């Protein structure tokens, strides 16, 4: 008789001559176990991030309700909602490129840039330069 007192699941061995019913019931479980071991040994994860930091937040009531609502809607943990939200916020900051048309309109509205006399002198210089450039 084998001693399974320390950890019976680790020490259990598959039956030597299993019945067809036992084989059909156990094979998906055994295959899943093999694939999980292979995934871990190949450095492939199961898709879950490895959590190494625990953090405590103090949230106002409205934010806490919104967090719970999103977690329920997305069918994930509240921590996953926070992770996804942080990731999306960082992406938005990285991709926040100013709209050139908006900036130009803002410049015109604020009266920035050259005054009309300076602009006219600049345009006169540009016209003269273009004329001399075309002749040569």
N, C-alpha and C positions, 0 to 999 in steps of 0.2 A: 504494500500500500504506500502510495506517495504522500509526502508531507506538503500540504499547500498552505500551511499556517502563515507564512510570511506574506506572500502575495500570490494568491491562487491563479490569477489571470496571467501573470508573467510565466509561471512554471507549467501551465497547462499545455499539453501537446494535442495536435489534432488526432482524432481516432485513426487507428491503423487501417481498418477495413470499414469505412463508413457506409451506411446504407444509402441508396439513391436519394431518399428523402432528406437525410442529413446532409448529403453533398449539395443538393439543390438549395437547401436553406442556408448553409454555411459559406458556400462559394462566393456570393457577393460580398459578404462581410470580410472574408479572408483576402479577396482581391482588393477591396478598398483599403485594408490595412497595409497590404504590400505597396499599393500605389502611394499611400501617404508616406511610408518609410522612404520610398524612392524619391518622392518630391523633396523631402527634407534633406536627403543625402545629396541630391543634385543641386541644392541651393535654391530650389524653387519654393516659394511660399504658398500658402493656401489663400493668399489674397488679403489677409488681415495684417494690418500694420502691427509691428511689435511695439507695445506700449512700455515706455521706460520712465515717463514722468507723470506724476499725479499732481493735480492742481485743484484748488478750491476757489470757487467764485462766489461773490456776493452779488445777486441779481435783484433788481426791483421786480415787483409782482408781474408787471406786464411782460417784461423780457422773459421771465421764467415760464409764463404761460405760452409765449410765442415759441420758445425753445422746445417745450413739450409737444406743442402742436406740430412743429416741423418734424420732430422725431417720430411721432405717430404717423404723419402723412408719408414720410420717406421710409418708414419701417426700419429705422436704425436707432442706435442709442443716442442719447443727448450729446455724449462726447463726440460721436461721429458728425452730428450736426455742427458742432463747434469746429471740428477739423475741416469740414467742407467749406464752412463759411470763411474761415481764415484763409484757406487756399484761394477761394474766389475773390476775396478782398485784395490779396496780394496780386493776383492776375490783373484785376482792375487798375491797380496802381501802376503796375508795369506797362500796361497797354494804354494808359491815359496820355495820349498824344493830343496836344492842342489843335483845334480846328483852325486852319489858316484863314478861312473866310471869316470866322468869328473874330479872330484876332485883328484882322484888317478892319472890319466894321467897328470894332471897339476903338481902334486907333483913330479912325475918322470921327467917331462920336466924341472922343475925348479931346479932339483937336491936336493930337500929337503929330509929330513929324515936322516938316518944313512949313514956314509961313508962306504965303502966296508970293512974296517978292523973292525969297530964296528959291522957291520952286521954279519960278519963271527964269531966273538966272541959270539954274541948273539945266533946265530944258533947252535954253539958248546954247549953252556949251555943248550939250549932247548933239543938237542939230548941226552945229558948226563942225564938230568932230566927225559926224557921219558924212557930211559933204566932202570934207577933206579925205576921208578914208575911201570914199567911192571914186574920187578922181585919181588916186594913186594906183 
